[in-house]
């Protein structure tokens, strides 16, 4: 048991989605499936909703821009 079991388990969909959005904040569902093919196993509507939730949690809007980070002049 222990770390060997953890190493054999595939990454969770949540982790994959978060990593995709960190690399490409504007990623569509199709982009996400190309970047992380394991996500293609999820229904499109479920993946879309989970990506929206993760974007909000990361402080991104629907277009992948940071929310509330305005440049001061």
N, C-alpha and C positions, 0 to 999 in steps of 0.2 A: 504494500500500500504506500501511500505518500506521493512523492513527486513523480515517480514512474507512471502512476495512474493518470496524473494530471497531464503529463507529456503525451500520453496516448490519446487523450480526449481531444476532439476537434474544438476550435475556438467557438464561443457562443455567437449567435447571430447578433446580439447586442454589441459585442466587442467588434465584430466585423463591420457593422454599420457605423459605429463610432470612428473606427480607423479610416474607413472610406471617406467619411465627411471631414475628418481632420486633414486628409491628403487633398481631397477635392470637395470643398464646401458646396459647390454648385452642382454636384453629381445628381443625375436623374436616377430613377430605378434601374433603367437599362445600363447606365454607367456603373452603378453599384454592382450589378450582376457580372459585368465584364471584369471589374477590378477584383471582385471576390466571388468567384463562380458558385461557391456554396450557398450564396444568398438566393440563387435562382430556384432553390427548392421551396422557398417561401411563396405563398400566394402574393400576387402583385399588390393587391389592396392592403394586405398586412404589412408588406415591406414598405410601401409608401407611407403608411401611418407611422410605422416605427421610425422611419427616417425623419418624418416631421417632428415626432416627439424628441428624437435625439438632437435635431437641429435646435429646438427650443432649449433643451438642456445645455447645449454647448454655447448658447447665447447668439445663435444665428437666425436670420429671418429666412423666409421661403426661398430667397434668391442666394442664400449662402453668405450674406453680408453680416458683419457684427452688428448686433443690436445695441444702441446706446453708446457707440464709440465714435463720437463726432470729433472731427479735427477742430481744434480751437485756433483762432487766428489772432 
